[in-house]
Amino acid sequence: MAASLHLDHILDTDIKPSSRQMILVLCFLIMLFDGYDLNFLGYIGPALVSHLGATKPQFGTAISAGLAGFMAGAFIFGGLGDRVGRRPMTILGVALFGLLTAGCAFVSSIDQLAALRFVAGIGLGGAIPNAIALNAEFAQRKTRAGVIGVMFVGYTLGGALPGWVAGGLVGSFGWRVVPLIGGVGAVVLACVLFLKMSESLRFLAARPDRRDELLAGLHALAVQRFDRDVQIVTSEKPAKGLPVYLLFTGGRAITTILLWIAFVAGLTANLFVISWTPTMLASAGIAASHAALIGAMYQTGAAVGSVIVTRLIDKKGAVAVLCWMAAAIPCVAAIGQAGFAELALIVAVFIAGFFASAGQVGLNAVAGVFYPTFIRSTGVGWANGIGRFGSIAGPMIGGILISSGYSVSVLFGFAAIPLMLVVTALGVLLLTTRRSAPQPG
C-alpha cells in the first residue's frame, strides 16, 4: 500500500530552509521592483513634463492610467493565477511591467506615456496577488502572515528607490536613467524567476492532473525523498465556477465585502497622507526639501511596522490589524497637532506610518491567509484592485480639502476618518465570522 503524507505536514517540516529563503527573497525583489516601477514617475515629473511639452493635468492622466492598469491587472491576473498557476502569472506580470517601464524612457508624447503606463500597470497589478499567494503557500503555517510583511518591506523600499536613483544619476545621465534602471532590472528579475521560482505546491496538490509537477517540486524543495507512488493528501480541492464568484460562496461573501471596504478606506487614508503631507507642511512654512524628508518618514515607519503587525497576525489573527488600525487613528490626527518643530513632525509622521501604512500591509496579510488556495490569488487580487479606488480617492479628497482652506491640524484630522471605517469593517468581520483569526487555506 502506498505511503500517505499530508501536504501541510510536508510544508511545515520538510521544506529545505534554503528553499523557503529563496522564495522569500524572490518575492521581496518582485515587490521591490513593483514599488519602484509604480512610483518612479513622481520623481521625474518636472523633467518629463518639460520633455513632452505636456501640462500637469495631462501628466496626471498618465499617472492615473497606470493606476487603472493596476486595477485591471489585479482583477485579471488574480483569476488566472488560480487557474493556470502563480508562477507563470508572476513571471508574466514582472516581465510585462519591466518592458513597458523601460519603454517609458523613449516616449515622445503624453499619449504614448499614458498607453505604456496603462499596460505596465496591468503587469504591476498582476504580479502582487500572485507573489503574495505563492509566498504564503510556501511559508510555514505559523509564519504565513509574517513573510507577507517582509515582502512589503521590499515594496516600501522600492517606492523610495527611484528617488535615490534620481538624486544620484539624473544630473549625469538625464531623466531616462530612472525608468531604464527600473525596467531593465525587472526584466532581468523575470529571467531569474523563470530559472529559480517554483510553482506553489499547494496549488499543484489540488490538481491531480499536475501530479508529476508536484512530485518534481517536492524532490527539488524538500529534505526527504518521495517514492513515485506516495499519496500526497491535501484538505483542499478545486471548486467549480469563476474564481471571483467563489469569493462569495462558502460563507465568504460577508468577509469579502468587509475586506474590500477596509482596503478602500485604508488606501484612501494612506494615499491622502502620502500624497499631500510634503505639500501641506511646505505651505505651512517648512522648507520644501525638509518637508519631503519628513513625508518620507511615513513609509519608513511602514517598513518597520509591517514586519511587526504581520507577525502579530500569525499569533493573534485579524484582531491584530484591528488594534493596529485603531491605534493609527489618533496617530494620523496627531501629525496636525505636532506644531512645526521638525523633530516633532518626523516622530509624528514616522509613528503614523508605523501604524496606518503598516496596517494596510496587515490587510494584505489577512487576505493572503483567509482565502483557500484555489481562490487565494483572486481574493488578494480583487481586494487590491477594488482598493485602488481608495488610491484614487485619497489624493482627490485631499486636494479638495486643501483648496477649501482648512488648517493643517484639521486636514490631518480628516485624513484619520477613513481609518475609523477600516476599524469598523474589521470589527464587524470578526463578529460575523465569530473567530479571532481567518482560517488559512
matplotlib code that plots the C-alpha trace (Angstrom):
import matplotlib.pyplot as plt

x = [0.0, 1.4, 2.5, 0.3, 1.6, -0.3, 0.9, 0.5, 3.0, 5.4, 5.3, 5.7, 8.5, 10.2, 10.8, 14.5, 15.2, 17.2, 14.1, 11.9, 14.5, 14.9, 11.1, 11.0, 14.0, 12.5, 9.1, 10.9, 12.6, 9.3, 7.8, 10.9, 10.7, 6.9, 7.2, 9.9, 8.1, 4.7, 6.2, 9.0, 7.0, 6.6, 10.4, 11.0, 7.7, 9.1, 11.7, 9.3, 6.6, 9.2, 10.4, 6.9, 5.6, 2.7, 0.6, 0.4, -3.2, -2.1, 0.8, -1.7, -3.8, -0.7, -0.3, -4.0, -3.6, -1.1, -3.5, -6.3, -4.0, -3.1, -6.7, -7.3, -4.1, -5.1, -8.6, -7.4, -4.1, -5.6, -8.1, -5.6, -3.2, -5.9, -6.5, -3.1, -0.7, 1.1, 4.5, 3.6, 1.4, 4.0, 6.8, 4.5, 3.5, 7.1, 8.3, 5.4, 5.8, 9.6, 9.5, 6.8, 8.6, 11.9, 9.9, 8.9, 12.5, 11.8, 8.3, 7.8, 4.2, 2.0, -0.4, 2.5, 3.3, -0.3, -0.6, 2.7, 1.7, -1.7, -0.2, 2.7, 0.1, -1.6, 1.7, 2.2, -1.3, -1.0, 2.4, 1.4, -1.5, 0.3, 3.5, 1.6, -0.3, 2.9, 4.9, 2.1, 1.7, 5.4, 5.6, 5.1, 1.6, 2.9, 4.7, 2.5, 1.4, 4.9, 6.5, 3.9, 5.1, 8.7, 7.6, 6.0, 9.2, 10.5, 7.6, 8.2, 11.9, 11.1, 8.8, 11.7, 14.4, 13.7, 14.2, 17.7, 18.4, 17.1, 19.1, 22.3, 22.1, 19.7, 22.2, 24.8, 22.6, 19.3, 15.8, 15.7, 18.0, 15.2, 12.7, 15.6, 17.0, 13.6, 12.5, 15.7, 16.1, 12.6, 13.2, 16.4, 14.4, 11.8, 14.6, 15.8, 12.2, 11.9, 15.0, 14.6, 10.9, 9.0, 5.2, 3.1, 3.0, -0.5, -1.7, -0.3, -1.5, -5.1, -4.8, -4.5, -3.6, -0.4, 0.9, 4.2, 4.9, 4.1, 6.5, 9.2, 8.7, 8.8, 12.1, 13.6, 12.4, 12.0, 14.6, 13.3, 12.9, 9.5, 8.6, 6.6, 3.6, 3.4, 0.0, 0.0, -3.1, -4.5, -7.6, -8.3, -10.0, -10.7, -14.2, -16.2, -17.1, -15.5, -12.9, -14.4, -17.8, -16.2, -15.2, -18.9, -19.6, -18.8, -19.7, -17.1, -19.4, -19.6, -15.8, -15.0, -17.2, -15.8, -12.2, -13.0, -14.4, -11.3, -8.9, -10.7, -10.9, -7.3, -5.8, -7.9, -6.4, -2.8, -2.7, -4.2, -1.3, 1.4, 0.3, -0.2, 2.0, 5.0, 2.8, 0.8, 4.0, 5.7, 2.6, 2.9, 6.4, 8.7, 11.4, 10.3, 13.3, 12.7, 9.0, 9.8, 12.2, 9.5, 6.9, 9.3, 9.3, 5.7, 6.8, 9.9, 7.6, 5.6, 8.6, 9.2, 5.6, 4.7, 7.1, 5.7, 2.0, 2.1, 4.0, 1.2, -1.4, 0.3, -0.2, -3.5, -5.3, -7.1, -7.8, -4.1, -4.9, -8.0, -6.0, -3.2, -5.6, -7.4, -4.0, -3.4, -6.5, -5.1, -1.5, -2.5, -4.6, -1.6, 0.5, -1.5, -1.0, 2.8, 3.3, 6.0, 9.1, 10.7, 11.9, 8.4, 6.9, 9.5, 8.5, 4.8, 4.9, 7.0, 4.6, 1.6, 3.2, 4.2, 0.5, -1.6, 0.6, 1.8, -1.9, -2.6, 0.1, -1.7, -4.8, -2.9, -1.7, -5.3, -6.5, -3.5, -4.2, -8.0, -8.8, -8.2, -5.6, -8.0, -9.0, -6.2, -4.8, -8.3, -9.1, -5.9, -6.1, -9.7, -9.0, -6.1, -7.9, -11.0, -8.7, -7.3, -10.5, -9.1, -5.8, -7.6, -10.0, -7.4, -5.4, -8.6, -10.2, -7.0, -6.8, -10.4, -10.0, -6.7, -8.3, -11.1, -8.6, -8.6, -5.7, -3.1, -4.4, -7.9, -6.7, -4.9, -8.0, -9.9, -7.2, -7.8, -11.6, -11.3, -9.3, -12.4, -14.2, -11.4, -11.7, -15.5, -15.3, -12.7, -14.8, -17.9, -15.8, -14.6, -18.1, -19.8, -17.2, -17.1, -13.4, -10.3, -8.3, -9.0, -8.6, -5.8, -6.0]
y = [0.0, 3.4, 5.7, 8.7, 12.1, 15.3, 18.3, 20.6, 18.4, 18.5, 22.2, 22.8, 20.4, 19.0, 22.0, 23.0, 26.3, 27.4, 26.8, 28.9, 31.6, 31.6, 32.0, 34.9, 36.7, 36.4, 37.7, 40.5, 41.5, 41.3, 43.8, 46.0, 46.5, 46.7, 49.5, 51.2, 50.9, 52.0, 55.2, 56.4, 59.0, 61.1, 61.6, 62.7, 64.5, 68.0, 66.8, 64.5, 67.2, 69.6, 66.9, 66.1, 69.7, 68.4, 70.2, 69.0, 67.7, 65.7, 64.2, 63.4, 61.5, 59.4, 58.6, 57.7, 55.4, 53.4, 53.0, 52.0, 49.3, 48.2, 47.6, 45.6, 43.6, 42.7, 41.5, 39.6, 38.1, 37.1, 34.9, 33.5, 32.7, 30.5, 28.7, 28.5, 28.9, 31.6, 31.1, 31.9, 34.8, 36.3, 36.0, 37.4, 40.3, 41.2, 40.9, 43.0, 45.9, 45.7, 46.0, 48.7, 50.7, 50.6, 51.8, 55.0, 56.2, 56.6, 58.2, 61.3, 62.2, 62.2, 59.7, 57.3, 57.6, 57.0, 53.9, 52.5, 53.2, 51.5, 48.3, 48.4, 48.8, 45.5, 43.8, 45.7, 44.8, 41.2, 40.4, 41.4, 39.0, 36.0, 36.7, 37.1, 33.8, 31.9, 33.2, 32.5, 29.0, 28.1, 29.5, 27.5, 28.0, 29.8, 32.4, 32.8, 36.4, 37.4, 36.5, 38.8, 41.6, 41.0, 41.1, 44.5, 45.9, 45.4, 47.3, 50.2, 50.4, 50.1, 53.1, 55.2, 53.8, 55.9, 59.0, 57.8, 56.9, 60.3, 62.2, 60.4, 59.8, 62.2, 65.0, 63.0, 60.8, 62.6, 61.5, 58.4, 56.6, 56.2, 54.2, 52.3, 51.0, 50.0, 48.4, 46.6, 45.4, 44.0, 42.2, 40.6, 39.6, 37.9, 35.8, 34.9, 34.0, 31.7, 29.8, 29.8, 30.3, 27.2, 26.7, 26.6, 23.0, 23.7, 24.8, 21.7, 19.3, 20.4, 19.4, 15.6, 16.2, 18.0, 15.3, 14.9, 18.6, 18.2, 15.3, 17.2, 20.2, 18.1, 16.4, 19.8, 21.6, 19.0, 17.4, 13.9, 11.8, 10.7, 7.5, 8.0, 6.1, 8.2, 9.7, 13.4, 14.3, 17.8, 19.2, 21.5, 20.6, 23.0, 24.3, 24.7, 28.2, 31.5, 32.3, 35.8, 34.1, 31.7, 34.7, 35.0, 31.3, 29.0, 31.7, 34.1, 36.8, 39.0, 38.7, 39.6, 42.7, 43.8, 43.3, 45.4, 48.2, 48.0, 48.1, 51.1, 53.1, 52.2, 53.3, 56.4, 57.5, 56.4, 58.0, 61.2, 61.4, 60.2, 62.5, 65.7, 65.7, 67.4, 69.9, 70.7, 71.1, 73.2, 75.5, 75.9, 77.4, 74.3, 74.2, 72.0, 69.7, 69.2, 68.7, 65.9, 64.3, 64.4, 63.0, 60.1, 59.1, 57.8, 55.0, 54.4, 53.8, 51.5, 49.3, 48.7, 48.4, 45.9, 43.3, 43.6, 43.7, 40.7, 38.6, 39.6, 38.4, 35.0, 34.9, 36.7, 36.7, 39.6, 41.2, 42.4, 44.5, 45.9, 47.1, 48.4, 50.5, 51.7, 53.0, 54.6, 56.9, 59.2, 58.9, 60.3, 63.0, 63.9, 64.9, 68.1, 68.7, 68.3, 72.0, 72.9, 71.7, 69.4, 66.8, 66.5, 66.2, 63.5, 61.5, 62.0, 61.1, 58.0, 56.7, 57.4, 55.4, 52.7, 52.1, 53.3, 52.3, 49.1, 48.3, 48.4, 45.7, 43.8, 43.8, 42.2, 39.5, 38.9, 38.5, 36.3, 33.8, 34.0, 32.7, 29.0, 28.0, 27.6, 31.3, 32.9, 34.9, 36.0, 37.1, 39.1, 40.5, 41.7, 43.2, 45.1, 46.1, 47.3, 49.1, 51.2, 53.2, 54.4, 55.2, 57.5, 59.0, 59.8, 62.3, 63.8, 64.3, 65.8, 68.2, 69.4, 69.8, 71.7, 74.0, 74.7, 76.4, 74.1, 74.3, 71.6, 70.3, 69.9, 68.3, 65.5, 65.0, 64.5, 62.0, 59.9, 59.5, 56.6, 54.6, 54.6, 52.8, 50.3, 49.5, 49.2, 46.9, 44.7, 44.7, 43.5, 40.9, 39.4, 39.5, 37.9, 35.2, 34.5, 33.9, 36.0, 34.9, 34.0, 30.3, 29.8, 27.5]
z = [0.0, -1.0, 1.8, 2.5, 3.6, 4.3, 2.4, 5.5, 7.3, 4.4, 4.1, 7.8, 8.5, 5.3, 3.0, 3.0, 4.8, 1.7, -0.5, 1.7, 1.8, -2.0, -2.4, 0.1, -1.5, -5.0, -3.7, -1.9, -5.2, -7.1, -4.6, -4.7, -8.5, -8.3, -5.9, -8.0, -11.3, -9.8, -8.2, -10.4, -12.4, -9.3, -9.1, -12.7, -13.3, -13.9, -16.4, -18.2, -18.4, -19.9, -22.4, -23.6, -23.6, -21.5, -18.9, -15.3, -15.7, -18.8, -16.8, -14.0, -16.6, -17.4, -13.7, -13.5, -16.5, -14.5, -11.6, -14.0, -15.4, -11.9, -11.2, -14.4, -13.8, -10.2, -11.4, -14.4, -13.2, -9.9, -11.5, -14.0, -11.1, -9.6, -12.8, -14.5, -11.6, -9.5, -11.1, -14.8, -13.9, -11.6, -14.2, -17.0, -14.7, -13.9, -17.5, -18.7, -16.3, -16.8, -20.6, -20.6, -17.8, -19.8, -22.8, -20.9, -21.4, -25.2, -25.2, -27.4, -26.4, -23.4, -25.1, -25.6, -21.9, -20.8, -23.0, -21.7, -18.1, -18.5, -19.9, -17.4, -14.7, -15.8, -15.0, -11.8, -10.5, -11.7, -10.1, -6.5, -5.8, -7.3, -5.4, -2.2, -2.8, -3.7, -0.8, 1.7, 0.3, 0.8, 4.3, 7.4, 8.8, 11.9, 9.8, 6.8, 7.5, 8.6, 5.3, 3.6, 5.9, 4.8, 1.2, 1.7, 3.2, -0.4, -1.8, 0.6, -0.2, -3.9, -3.7, -2.3, -4.6, -7.7, -5.5, -4.6, -8.3, -9.5, -6.9, -7.7, -11.5, -13.3, -13.1, -15.0, -17.3, -17.6, -16.5, -18.8, -16.4, -13.9, -16.0, -17.6, -14.3, -13.0, -16.3, -17.2, -13.6, -13.6, -16.9, -15.5, -12.4, -14.7, -16.2, -12.7, -11.7, -14.8, -13.7, -9.9, -9.0, -8.1, -8.5, -5.3, -4.0, -2.6, -6.0, -7.6, -5.0, -5.6, -9.3, -9.8, -13.5, -12.4, -10.1, -11.9, -11.4, -7.7, -7.3, -9.2, -6.9, -3.8, -4.9, -5.6, -2.4, 0.3, 2.6, 2.3, -0.9, -2.0, -3.9, -7.1, -5.7, -2.5, -1.9, -1.1, 0.8, 0.9, 2.6, -0.4, -3.7, -6.6, -6.7, -9.8, -11.0, -11.8, -9.1, -8.4, -7.9, -5.4, -3.3, -2.4, -1.7, 1.2, 3.8, 2.4, 1.0, 4.1, 4.7, 1.1, 1.2, 4.5, 3.4, 0.3, 2.4, 4.6, 1.6, 0.0, 3.3, 4.3, 1.0, 1.0, 4.3, 3.4, -0.1, 1.4, 3.8, 1.4, -1.4, 0.5, 3.6, 2.0, 0.3, 3.5, 5.5, 2.9, 2.7, 6.5, 6.1, 6.3, 3.6, 0.7, 1.0, 4.7, 4.1, 1.6, 4.1, 6.8, 4.4, 3.6, 7.3, 6.8, 4.6, 6.7, 9.7, 7.5, 6.7, 10.4, 11.4, 8.6, 9.9, 13.4, 12.6, 10.3, 12.9, 15.3, 12.8, 12.8, 16.6, 17.1, 13.8, 12.2, 15.6, 15.5, 12.4, 14.0, 17.1, 14.8, 12.7, 15.9, 17.1, 13.7, 14.1, 16.8, 15.4, 12.0, 13.6, 15.8, 12.9, 12.7, 16.4, 16.3, 15.5, 13.1, 15.1, 12.5, 15.0, 16.4, 12.9, 12.0, 15.0, 14.5, 10.8, 11.5, 14.1, 11.9, 9.1, 11.6, 12.3, 9.4, 6.4, 8.1, 8.9, 5.2, 4.8, 7.5, 5.5, 2.6, 5.0, 6.2, 2.7, 1.9, 4.7, 4.8, 1.3, 0.5, -2.1, -5.0, -4.9, -3.0, -5.9, -6.9, -3.4, -2.9, -6.5, -6.2, -2.7, -4.2, -7.3, -5.5, -3.1, -5.9, -5.8, -2.4, -4.0, -6.4, -3.9, -1.2, -3.3, -4.8, -1.4, 0.0, -2.9, -2.4, 1.3, 1.0, -1.6, 0.9, 3.2, 6.2, 8.6, 8.7, 12.0, 10.6, 7.4, 9.3, 11.3, 8.1, 7.0, 10.0, 9.4, 6.8, 9.3, 11.5, 8.7, 8.5, 12.2, 11.9, 8.9, 10.7, 13.9, 12.0, 10.2, 13.5, 15.0, 12.0, 11.5, 15.3, 15.2, 16.1, 13.0, 9.4, 8.8, 6.3, 3.4]

ax = plt.figure().add_subplot(projection="3d")
ax.plot(x, y, z, "-o")
ax.set_aspect("equal")
plt.show()
